[in-house]
């Protein structure tokens, strides 16, 4: 089976420490010169992209994964407790109705888990919406609960001050992988 963007993301998440660093950012006047040179020169893959290609991932899937991460970064508020674009006020008696696209991508088990996380105050309504947005952006057909939990972990790992939720979810995933009871 051909690897997907989700597989690329999962690989990067699991092997983060082993992956090559990106080139350092260029600042000031050098940035303008560098951008002009880069526009004229053919684009060479960066070290991370080369490492992923050498692991057997396709360029299309790698670029989709990078785009997914860029969009996630654009939606995270680095100082607040909300995700940009998902600043919600939710009443205690409100109900979230999934769109047809969301229902098609998520099994009942995945939806139940997401609602459990929100009901247990592990995630906020804004984070739930960000998770749903990032799920739709990947469009993984027949996403398993374990895949969905990894996706949630990737989203929460990019949220400020979400260490507790990440630790809880990591323990759940790694205990399952080790065959320990949940």
N, C-alpha and C positions, 0 to 999 in steps of 0.2 A: 504494500500500500504506500502511495506517495505521501511524503511528509507534508503537513499543512502549516500555516502560519502559527497555529496553536502549538504545534510540535516545536517550532523554532522558539517561541516564547518560553515554553516549558524547559527546553534545553538551556536557554540563556539563564533562566531563573535558577535552575538546579546547578549550573556550572559557572555561576557568576564570577567566582574567585579565579577560575582557570582561564577565563577569556581575556584576550589582549585589550589593553587600554586603547581608547580612541586617541587620535592626535590632539595635542593641547590646543585650546582655542586661541585664535589670533585676535589681538586687541588693537585699538587705536588706528593710526594711519596705515599700519601694515595690513589691517583687515581689508581696507578698500583695495589696496594693491593685490592682496591675495585673492580677493573675490574676482577681480578683473582677470588675473592669471587663470584661475580655476574655470571661469566662463569660457576661455579660449582653449584650454587644454582638455583632452579627453579625460573623463572621470575614471580614475583607478579605484577599485574597491578598497575600502578601509580595512585595517587589520581584523576587525571584528567580522566584517562580511567575508573576508577570505577564510577565517577560521570556521565560520558556519558552512561555507561552501565545501571546505575540506571535510566536514562532518557529514556531507551528503545532502544538505538542504539546497533547494533550488532558489535561484535569485528572486523569482516572483514571490515565493513564500517569505523569504528574508525581508524583502521590501515591504510586504504586507505587515509583517511583524513590527518592523521599524515604524511604519505609519501608525499602527495600533498604539505603540508606546508613545509616539509624539502626540497623538490625540489624547491619550490618557494624561500626559504631562500638562497639556494645554487646559485640561479640565480640573486640575488639582489646584486648590487655593493654598499656597505655601504657608500662610499665616492664620487662616481662619479654620473653622471647623466644618465648613461647607465645601462642596465641590462646585466649581464655577458652572453656572448654567443649571444647577440643581439646588438652588436655595429654596427650600420648601418649608412651609408651615403646615404641619399635619395634625389634625385633630385626633384625639384618642379613639374616636369611633369611625375614623375614615377607613375606607377599603381601597386597596390598589387592584384595579382590574387590568389584566395583561392584554396587550394588543394581540391581534392574530399572529403577527410575526413572532412575538415573544412566546406565545403558546406553541407555535410550530417548532421553535428551537429548544424549548425547555421541557423536560419531562415533569410529571407531577412531583416526582421525588426531588428534583432540583428546585422547583417552586416552593415546595414545603420547607426545604432547607433554607432557602433565602428568607422566607417569612419567619422561620424559627430564629435566624440570626437577628432580624429586626425586632421580633418580639422579646428576645432576650437582651436587647440593648447592646448587642455586639456591633451592629451597624446602625447607622441612622437612615432615615428615609432618603436623604440626599445620596448617601453611599449606595443604597439599594438601586437608585436610579442610575448611578454611574456604573454599577455592576451590570445592570440590564443593558445599558448603552454599549458597554465594551463587549458584552456577550453577542449582541446583534452585529457589532462591527466585525467579529470573527466569523460568524455564520457557520459554526461547526455543526454539521448534521449529526443527529443522534448523540448529543453530548451526554456523557455519563455523569453521574453524581460526582465521581472522583475528579473528572476533568473540570466540572463546574467549580468544585472546591478549590482546585489549583488556580482557576481564573480569578476567583474571589481573593485568594491569597495574593496573587500578583497585583490586583487592584489595591488591596489594603496596604500592601508593602510600599505603594507609591503615595499613600496618604500620610500627612503629618500626624504625629502623635497616635498612631494606631498599633503600637508595639504589642499591647496586650491581646488585641484581636488576632494579630499575626501569630503570636506564640500559641494561642489557643488552637487556631486552625492548623498550624504546622504540626502540633502534637497530635491532632486528630488524624491528619494525613499520614504522618510517619508511623504512628501506632498501627494504623490499618495496614501500611506497607510491611510492617514487621510482623503482622499477624496477631497483634494484641487485640483484645476486645475493646470496643469503643465505650 
